[in-house]
Amino acid sequence: MRSFCLVAALAVVTLGQQVGAQDQPAPPFDLDSGDVITQVLLPTIIPYIYSDISPTASDAPLVLRLTTLATNALFDATAPYHPTAVGLYTRLDRRPEAEATPRNINIAATYSVYRMLNTFLPRRMDVWRKMVEDLGLDPDDNSMDPTTPVGIGNLAGMGVVRGRSNDGMNQLGNEYSRTFNPLPYGDYTGYMPVNTAYELLDPSRWQPDLQIFGAGLYKIQQFVTPQYALVEPYSYESPEAYSVPAPLASDHSNFAIYKAQVDHVLRVSQRLTDEQKVKAELFDDKIQSLGFSTIFMAQSRGLSPVELIQLDFLNNLATFDAGIFVWQEKRRWDAVRPFSAIRYIYGDNYVSAWAGPGKGTLSLPASQWRSYLEEADHPEYPSASACFCEAHAQSMRRYFGSDALGYPVEVKAGMSRIEPGVTPAKDLTVTFPTWTDFSSDCGQSRIWAGVHFQAAVDESQAVCKVFGDMAYDYWKQLVDGTARPRAPSNGR
């Protein structure tokens, strides 16, 4: 099936993470008949998400930031060629139907992403320049003529740059509405953990982990982009209207339930299956899980390139806006991760659990216990991945009017990132028949990974569907042409 082959081809680029492969001659691309999104832009950009932003595509605020900006630019660039759609940050005149050709759409799309990437991922300007040149286009064509595809693309890309440069994320290190922090993505909220990597002063609160960074090298975690909670959402006014209840089981003064949730994580760790490990790794990677499931739906349901762009922007709207809420709550509760709580409860006493890559289940001191996946660089509660998947699933249900998915993911024997050569023991295909299955497994995968407690998953899934609904409602207004013009963000 063409759709599965496309997703599989993109997965090869992703799993291999071979940036050098971009130096190989690209196959000829026909602007008059090809799909620049799946044939050029995604295969070019994805490897650099892994090399420059997040080696495992698991640092969600950073990954979603770039993918949302890219799909925003693409949406605005193709809106003038759609019968009704309007851009978010550019309101360009609609082009005659005869101009809505693959060539014009491909050119406008390319220039929009090119302009956005030069601002938000500038260290790879040479790569983006070559991407444009390889299409036979001029990267120095700065036309702002709204009647031409080059001008439309440039206007759309620069519109997104103006629209989101000061939205609170501080990506460019220019946020000064609060305490000034000139570092890219620098925290300006003044967050400080109560625990250190070496001492657990409060067993209820987040402890930065001391993680292996390389041979003989270690790094201490820092809360990644705590200011994400202050970013301007696309589809709603403020995350303050939404909340999750206090994580009572993470309060160590509630000893019985605190220990019970610790023991649940240990029982799951003790019984990990190949399928659970594979799914944990899949959902940790936001490109493979959120991104490729969207592409699969677009291809398998026969959507046009413009419809694919619109669908992918919807996916990013839902997940990016959901993340703003999650970071608000993570900052509010600052909750302990399982590794800290397990050590607090059991110390050097022996527990039975997964003992590390290729070691299976063994009896080991609790102080040496490790999660199957490394913990992300932020507090535990609520689960970001569970929220992203629930919002994503709901936005897809609304778009397609159905819960049906049928997304298959093939994993060859030994292709695990955590246990290479070992897991899975034989070729494995995991399939998600429905979006409900997708979201449920996504949430549970965080327990299998050992990085969350059950309450963090349950509470995220209970509230986060609303972000899929709000994203769809706003997106529908953009596609229908009824959305109000949007002013550039100016901090919050």
C-alpha positions, 0 to 999 in steps of 0.5 A, a space after each residue: 500500500 502506498 501509504 504504508 510504504 511512504 511512512 516506512 520510508 520516512 521511518 528509515 530516515 528517522 530511525 537511522 538518524 543519518 544526517 550524512 545521508 542528506 549529502 547524497 544526490 537527491 532523486 529528481 523532483 518534479 515541481 509539476 507533479 510531485 509532493 514537496 512535503 513528503 518527497 523533499 521537506 520532511 526527508 530533509 528536515 527530520 534528520 536535523 530534528 534528531 541531530 540538532 533538537 532532540 536525539 530521540 525526538 522525545 523532548 516534546 516542547 522543542 520538537 513540537 515547537 519546530 513542527 508547529 511553526 513549520 506546519 503553520 507556515 505551510 498552512 498559511 502558504 497554501 491558504 490562498 490556493 484553497 477555496 476558503 482557507 485563510 492564513 493565521 498570520 497572513 491574509 493574502 488574496 485568494 488566487 484563481 482556481 487555475 493557479 492552484 497547481 502542484 507547481 505553485 503549491 510546491 513553490 509556495 510551500 518550499 519558500 514558507 518553510 525555508 524562511 521559517 527555518 532560517 530564523 528558527 533553525 539558523 545553524 543549518 542555513 546551508 542545508 535549507 539553501 541547498 534544499 531550495 536550490 536542488 528544486 531549481 529555485 533561487 534561495 535569494 529570491 526575496 519577492 513579497 509579491 502576493 500574486 506569485 508563489 514565491 511571494 506567497 511563500 515568503 510572506 507566509 514564512 515571514 508572517 509566522 516568524 513575526 507572529 511567533 517570535 515573541 510568543 513566550 517560548 523565548 526560542 530566540 533568547 529575546 524574551 524581556 517581558 519578565 526577568 531577561 534571559 538572552 539564552 535560546 529557550 532560556 528560562 525567565 520564570 525563575 524556576 528552581 528545584 527543591 531537590 538536587 541530583 545528589 540529595 532528595 530533600 523533599 520526596 514529594 518533589 521533582 529531583 533532577 536526575 544525574 544521567 550518563 551523557 557519554 563515556 565518563 561524562 554526566 549531566 544533571 537535568 534542568 527543567 526544560 522550558 518551564 516558560 512553555 506554560 506561559 506561551 500564547 496558545 493558538 486555540 484557546 485563551 489561557 491554560 489557567 481555565 484547566 487543571 488536574 487534581 493534586 497528585 495525592 499519591 506522590 505526597 510522601 506523607 500519604 505513605 501507604 498510597 505513595 508506596 503503592 504507586 511505587 510498587 505498581 511501577 516495580 511490578 510493571 518493570 519486573 514483567 516487561 514484554 517485548 511489545 511493551 518495550 517497543 511501544 514505549 520507544 515508539 511513543 517516546 519518539 514524537 515524530 514516529 508516533 504523532 507525526 507518522 500516524 498523521 501521515 499514515 491517515 492522510 495517505 491511507 485516506 487519499 488526502 491531497 497534498 494541501 489536505 495533508 498540510 492542513 491535517 498535519 497543522 491540526 495535529 500540531 495545533 492540538 499537541 502544542 496547545 495541550 503542552 502549554 497546559 501540561 507545563 502549567 500543571 507540571 510547574 504547579 505540582 513539581 512532582 517526584 519521578 518514580 526513580 526517586 520515590 523507589 530509592 526513597 522507599 527501598 534504599 539499598 534493599 533488593 527489588 525484582 525488576 528490569 535490570 538494564 539493557 539485555 539483562 532481563 529481570 533480576 534482583 537488584 538494590 533499589 538504589 540501582 533501579 533504572 527506568 526502561 527509558 530515561 526520564 524527560 527533563 521535567 517534573 512527573 505529573 501530569 504525563 505530557 505524552 498521555 496528554 499529547 496522544 489524547 489531544 491528537 487522537 481527538 483532533 483526528 476523530 473530529 477530522 475524520 468523523 471516526 475512531 478508526 485508525 489501523 496504523 501498523 508499525 513494523 519493528 525488525 528483530 533487534 531494532 530496539 534503541 534501548 536493547 539493540 540486537 536483543 529486542 524484539 526477539 523476532 520481527 514484530 508488528 504492532 497495530 493500533 486499530 482505533 485512536 482509542 487504542 493508540 491513546 490508551 497504549 500511549 499513556 500506558 507506555 509511560 508506565 512500561 517505560 518506568 517514567 510515570 505513575 499511573 495517576 499522571 497518565 489517568 489524569 492527563 487522559 481525563 482532561 486532554 481531549 478538550 485540547 483536541 476539540 478546541 484545536 479542531 474548532 479553531 482549525 475549522 474556522 481557519 479552513 472555512 475562512 471565518 477565523 478572525 485575523 491574528 495579531 503577532 504574539 507580544 508576550 503574555 
